[in-house]
Structures are given as C-alpha cells and as structure tokens.
Amino acid sequence: MNPNLIITADLGGLRAFRVTQEIGDHGPHVAPVGEFHTHAADEKLSDVVTDQAGRFPRGRGAHAVPGNLSAGENHNLDEEQRRRHLRQIGERISTLLKDKNVGSCFLAVSPPIHKQLLETLDHQARAKISRVLASNLTKVEGNDLLGHFKKAAAAR
C-alpha cells in the first residue's frame, strides 16, 4: 500500500511529498507539496541573545573588578532551541496530516530525534502514520523516497 503523503524531517526542517498513481501508470508519482525550515543550521547565538559574554564585571557593588569580566552563563540554551525546533516541526507535521485527503503517511526522521518528534505529534497525526523510518532522507529526491521505505520493509 502506498501512502498519500511522505514526510522527511530533521532538526533543520521538513519536506512533504504527495504520492499519486493514475490508472495505467507504471508506478506512483511523488511530487513535492511543501518545505519548512527551522533555521537551526544557520542560527547564531548572537542572533538569539542580546548580551554577549564578558560584558559585565565579575563581583557585586564595591567588590566589582573592572578588568575582570564575567564569562556569562549558558542556561541550557542549546537544549531549549532543540526543543523549540522539535515542537515547530511536530506542529507542522500535525497540520499537514489534518488534511482529510491524507489517509496514510510515511515518515522519515533523522535517528537522534525520531522518538522525540513522534511524542510531539497529536493523536490524530500519529494515527495516520503507517511507517516510520529512523533515517535522515531530507536530501533524497522525491522519486527515490518510496524505494527507501520498501527496502526498510523488506529488511524486517
């Protein structure tokens, strides 16, 4: 059974493809539907944070040493950005799968995030996903995507 939709995702974004097959066609046609980028790859810390490390003197009040500047604190910013990107991608996938014309979906997600991404999806969206492949296929062309899912199914 071929899906109506194929979605490939990683932390940088997702790509969606519609799968159609007309009577008399030799095989299914995979056409791009849309693309979404989270800007995870090109986002710089200086674009997110207004203060730069080392701008404030270490110590307080009269004990502040002017030449000895603070190094700043990280505050788990990388982890927060990762969660934010995952949530954005999950919301976009849930929106795509709310379409009444989508009966089933194949989902390929990069291995480090595939379980976390599935947890961000709503129940309706998860019900439409018939196959999940823990593989980063975001750079694969649409016509080759079905082959990857068929190889994974045959390997089971």
C-alpha positions as CSV (number, residue, x, y, z in Angstrom):
1,M,0.0,0.0,0.0
2,N,1.4,3.4,-1.0
3,P,0.8,6.3,1.3
4,N,-0.8,9.6,0.3
5,L,2.0,11.6,1.8
6,I,5.7,11.2,2.6
7,I,7.3,13.5,5.1
8,T,11.1,13.7,5.7
9,A,12.4,15.7,8.7
10,D,15.4,16.6,10.7
11,L,16.1,19.5,13.1
12,G,16.6,21.8,10.2
13,G,13.1,21.4,8.9
14,L,10.9,19.1,6.8
15,R,9.9,18.3,3.3
16,A,6.5,16.9,2.3
17,F,5.6,14.9,-0.9
18,R,2.2,13.8,-2.3
19,V,2.1,10.3,-3.7
20,T,-0.4,9.7,-6.6
21,Q,-0.9,6.9,-9.0
22,E,-3.3,7.1,-12.0
23,I,-4.8,4.2,-13.8
24,G,-2.4,2.9,-16.4
25,D,0.7,4.4,-14.7
26,H,3.7,2.1,-14.3
27,G,4.4,3.3,-10.8
28,P,3.4,6.0,-8.3
29,H,4.3,9.7,-8.8
30,V,5.9,11.5,-6.0
31,A,5.6,15.3,-6.2
32,P,6.7,17.9,-3.6
33,V,4.0,19.6,-1.6
34,G,5.9,21.9,0.6
35,E,9.0,22.6,2.6
36,F,9.6,24.1,6.1
37,H,12.8,25.3,7.6
38,T,13.5,26.0,11.3
39,H,16.8,27.8,10.6
40,A,18.5,25.5,13.1
41,A,21.6,25.3,11.0
42,D,22.2,28.9,10.3
43,E,21.0,30.4,13.6
44,K,23.8,32.1,15.6
45,L,23.8,32.6,19.3
46,S,24.4,36.3,18.8
47,D,21.1,36.4,16.9
48,V,19.2,34.9,19.9
49,V,20.9,36.5,22.8
50,T,21.3,40.3,23.2
51,D,24.0,40.4,25.8
52,Q,27.4,39.0,24.9
53,A,29.6,37.1,27.4
54,G,32.1,39.2,29.2
55,R,30.2,42.5,29.2
56,F,29.6,42.7,33.0
57,P,32.2,43.0,35.7
58,R,32.7,39.9,38.0
59,G,31.6,40.6,41.6
60,R,29.0,43.0,43.0
61,G,28.9,46.6,44.0
62,A,32.2,47.9,45.5
63,H,33.8,44.4,45.1
64,A,33.4,44.5,41.3
65,V,36.7,44.3,39.5
66,P,36.6,46.4,36.3
67,G,39.2,44.5,34.3
68,N,37.9,41.0,35.4
69,L,34.8,40.5,33.3
70,S,32.2,37.7,33.7
71,A,32.2,34.9,31.1
72,G,28.3,34.6,31.2
73,E,26.2,31.5,31.6
74,N,24.8,29.1,29.1
75,H,21.5,28.3,30.8
76,N,20.9,25.2,28.6
77,L,20.2,27.4,25.6
78,D,21.1,24.7,23.0
79,E,18.7,22.3,24.6
80,E,15.9,24.9,24.6
81,Q,16.5,25.7,20.9
82,R,16.4,22.0,20.1
83,R,13.1,21.6,21.9
84,R,11.7,24.6,20.2
85,H,12.7,23.3,16.7
86,L,11.2,19.8,17.5
87,R,7.9,21.4,18.6
88,Q,7.8,23.6,15.4
89,I,8.4,20.5,13.2
90,G,5.8,18.5,15.1
91,E,3.2,21.2,14.8
92,R,3.9,21.5,11.0
93,I,3.6,17.7,10.6
94,S,0.3,17.6,12.6
95,T,-1.1,20.4,10.4
96,L,-0.2,18.5,7.2
97,L,-1.8,15.3,8.5
98,K,-5.1,17.1,9.5
99,D,-5.9,17.2,5.7
100,K,-8.9,15.0,5.1
101,N,-7.3,13.8,1.8
102,V,-4.4,12.2,3.6
103,G,-5.3,8.7,4.5
104,S,-1.8,7.4,5.4
105,C,1.7,8.8,5.7
106,F,5.3,7.5,5.6
107,L,7.6,9.5,7.9
108,A,11.4,9.5,7.7
109,V,13.1,11.3,10.6
110,S,16.8,11.6,11.5
111,P,17.7,9.0,14.1
112,P,18.7,11.2,17.0
113,I,15.3,12.9,17.1
114,H,12.7,10.4,15.7
115,K,11.3,9.3,19.1
116,Q,11.1,12.8,20.5
117,L,9.4,14.1,17.3
118,L,6.8,11.3,17.4
119,E,6.0,12.4,21.0
120,T,5.3,15.9,19.9
121,L,2.6,14.8,17.3
122,D,-1.0,14.9,18.3
123,H,-3.0,11.6,18.4
124,Q,-4.8,12.2,15.1
125,A,-1.5,12.7,13.3
126,R,0.1,9.6,14.8
127,A,-2.9,7.5,13.7
128,K,-2.3,8.4,10.1
129,I,1.4,7.5,10.1
130,S,1.7,3.9,8.8
131,R,5.5,3.7,8.6
132,V,8.3,5.5,10.5
133,L,11.9,5.2,9.2
134,A,14.7,6.4,11.5
135,S,16.8,7.8,8.7
136,N,17.7,11.2,7.5
137,L,16.2,11.4,4.0
138,T,15.8,15.1,3.8
139,K,18.2,15.4,0.9
140,V,16.8,12.4,-1.1
141,E,14.7,13.3,-4.2
142,G,11.0,12.5,-4.2
143,N,11.2,9.7,-6.7
144,D,13.7,7.7,-4.6
145,L,11.8,8.0,-1.3
146,L,9.4,5.1,-1.8
147,G,12.4,2.8,-2.6
148,H,13.9,3.6,0.8
149,F,10.7,2.7,2.6
150,K,10.3,-0.5,0.6
151,K,13.9,-1.6,1.3
152,A,13.3,-1.0,5.1
153,A,10.1,-3.0,5.0
154,A,11.9,-5.9,3.1
155,A,14.7,-5.9,5.7
156,R,12.3,-6.6,8.5
